[in-house]
Every structure is written in structure tokens, then in C-alpha cells.
Amino acid sequence: MFLKERHVFIIGSKGLGSYGGYETFVKQLLDQHAGHKKIQYHVACKENGDGAMEGSRIRFKYRGANCYKIRVPEKLGPAQAIYYDLAALDYGIDYCKQHEIEGAIFYILACRIGPFMKKYARQVHRLGGQVFINPDGHEWRRGKWPWLVRKYWQVSERLMVKNCDQVICDSIAIERYILKNYGKYRPETAFIAYGSQLAASPLGDSDRLFNNWLKEKKLRTGQYHLIVGRFVPENNFETMIREFMASKSRKDLAIITTANDRFLAKLEEKLHFKRDPRIKFVGTVYDQDLLRKIRENAYAYLHGHSVGGTNPSLLESLSSTKLNLLYDVAFNQEVARQAGLYWSKEPGSLRRLIEKVEGFSQQAVEDFGQAARRRVAHAYSWPAIAGEYEELWLK
């Protein structure tokens, strides 16, 4: 059958203006496929609430994609994400009916709506369409969720896999997990990695924005280790800060993260990090050019993520920071391989690694930086990944 045009509905990202893994992925996919004659994207975006897109237009175009905003009742609390995905699915199914679209693909990012998946999969199949999912990481293992919510995520993940047509995994480790734990459903899986850019920040070394940031945060170029990530327990902030405090490092530890006063108070109670002038929580950085410049000028990047697949922050660091000190877990090893240096939760592991890398020669530092950039260029470039998605949509 000759395919005139494939309609792809992307559901689950907050929008195109938010900074996050899925949001970056969607924007890159639309940028890479802009003007494609056989792929028509339809993208759900949040109209209100956390991460919502700015602007008043409910329907708008971006790089040829039809984007539509979904209003979410904020009184639903944690259930907002479930409502958002279901409302976006309803919109997409109705759109296909109204415009007599057959063979559409509904690509759902994350596994939030498992209990409802069977019903929606049937509706999509009646239209001749398919449901693809991207399970992200193990959402049900995240420490920020209460036990009951974690149980829901676990059940939801299982039902999403059971009732979808294909599972797209951005990590080989996640694909193995899906096949091992849900093999009885005989899921069809595919591995397509997440991507990263290799271009350097356009900000120069003397740029006022960058230098003012350094001055404000009392940091010096090349004299700080860096952490970038959400302030949640599974990212191992406690271990990284404790080990850095125990080290003999003469550099600072700059921590770029979201605000979480409750978690911060607990950390202070355990570690008393405020007594160590090297530990500096420097807030959030939404300017991506500035953030990349900050990464480029860090001595080393500390990555403690323990849950999930291919982490966007790790890819960004590999493409911009020469030394990457990574928590030793399968996901991180899969991404960085020999370009990373690894630590465990064993007391002294990260402390020793920090002290070791601070004794590296400049040549050793450069060698690790080149290896990291080669790794990203070889396996995680956005053009190559967009090409794999193009092949998937059109087959």
C-alpha cells in the first residue's frame, strides 16, 4: 500500500517551551523533520499548570506540526498528568475521525495511563492506527512518590506494555527490562536512543552573561565540580555532597537544581553542608546557552542518577564537560562506556575518585573530553536518531 502521509500524535510532553527530556526530544524531532512531506506531527501541550507553555493560542503551528493545548484541572494534584494524557488522546482520536485519518500512530511518552490503555487502544485500532509507547525509566522506583502512587505507576507500566503495539526504549537496559518482566505479553520493542548536540555554547569566555553568573555565584572557571539535575532522592545528592565534603578538594561544588525546601532541610540536618563553603546551591539555569557554557567550564561533572534510561543531562555533559564522574549503574555505563569514570555508594568511593581526577595531567583531562565527545557523536546525534524515527514511522 502506498503511504501518502503518516500522522503521528505525540502525547506526554508538557510542550515545546519547557526544559525536560521529553520536551527537548519532541522539539528536536520537529526541527529535524521540518518540511517532511510524508510525516505530519500533532503535538499535545499543557495550557496551564506546571511546565505549561506560554502564549494565548490554543492551536498553533511549529515547524509544520499541528500543536494543541490541553487545559488541566489543577485541583487534581498528582493526577493531572493522567488527565492530561487521556484528554490529549481524546483530542487526537476525535481529530482522526473528523478528518478521516487512517493509520495514525499515537506515540505516548511515559506510562501514566495503563488502567485506561485497553479502551483507548481499541479506539485507535478501529481507526486503523497503532499505539506506541516510550516507558522512560522506572517511574515506580522513584523515591519522591508515596507507596500507593509507586504501586499505581508499576501497574500502569505493565498495562501500557500489555496493550500497546510497540515499545520504544531509549536505553538497551530498559529494553532488556521490558522483555524480561513483560515477556508473557510478547511486546514488540525497538531501541532508539535519546540525542544530544555537539555544538559549543555561542557564549565566549569573556561574555558578560557568563562572567556575571560566575561572579554572582562566587565561582571561577575550571575551579568547580558541577551537578545538574532534579532535586530528588534517586539522584543521590546526599551521597555526592557527603563524599565531596569528605574530600580534600580545593575546588567548589556547584549544584544547579530545582527548589525543594523540604528535601534541602533534610539534607542539611544530615550533612550540615552549610558549614562547608565549597558547597554552593546556585539555583536553576534556564538559558541553555549559559548552561552549556557553565558545563564547558566545570572541572568535572558529578552524575548521580540511579533511575531511568538514557539521561539527557548526562548526554549534555558528555558533549561539553571533559571529566564525567558517574554513579555506577547499567544506564550510565551504557551511555558513557570508557568515556566516564565510575563511583559507587560505598563510603569513600566518590571521595577517592574526586581526589584522583584532581591529580590528572592536562593531557589526561583532554583525552577524556575527546573520548566523551566521540561517544556522543557516534551514538547520540539528533540527526541520526531522527532518521531512525523516520524509518519507524514510515515502515
Number of C-alpha atoms within 10 A of each C-alpha: 3 4 9 9 17 19 20 21 25 24 26 27 27 27 26 25 14 20 14 15 16 22 19 19 20 19 18 20 21 20 17 18 21 16 13 14 10 15 19 20 23 21 28 26 29 26 22 16 14 11 18 20 18 13 7 9 11 13 12 13 11 15 16 17 20 15 21 20 23 20 17 20 13 13 8 11 9 11 14 17 19 17 18 26 26 19 17 24 22 13 17 23 20 13 13 17 12 9 8 9 17 18 18 24 21 24 22 25 18 23 27 27 23 24 15 15 21 15 11 19 19 16 15 21 16 12 16 13 22 21 22 24 24 22 24 21 22 19 21 22 17 18 14 15 14 10 11 10 15 18 14 16 22 18 17 21 23 17 21 27 27 20 22 23 19 18 24 23 25 22 25 19 19 22 19 15 14 21 17 10 10 16 14 9 13 11 17 15 19 16 16 21 22 24 27 25 17 18 9 13 17 11 14 12 12 9 12 11 12 18 17 12 15 14 10 10 14 12 20 14 13 15 17 24 25 23 24 22 19 16 19 18 16 17 20 16 23 20 20 21 20 19 20 25 20 14 16 12 18 11 17 22 28 25 22 19 17 16 13 11 10 8 16 16 12 12 17 13 11 11 16 13 18 13 10 12 10 19 19 19 17 17 12 15 16 9 9 11 16 18 17 21 20 23 25 22 19 25 22 25 25 26 26 27 24 22 21 20 25 25 23 18 16 24 25 20 28 30 26 27 27 26 27 26 20 22 24 18 15 16 22 26 17 14 25 21 15 13 23 21 19 21 22 14 14 10 13 17 13 27 22 16 18 21 15 11 17 15 11 11 10 8 9 13 18 14 14 20 22 17 20 27 23 16 20 23 17 10 16 23 18 22 16 17 21 22 14 14 14 17 10 12 16 13 7
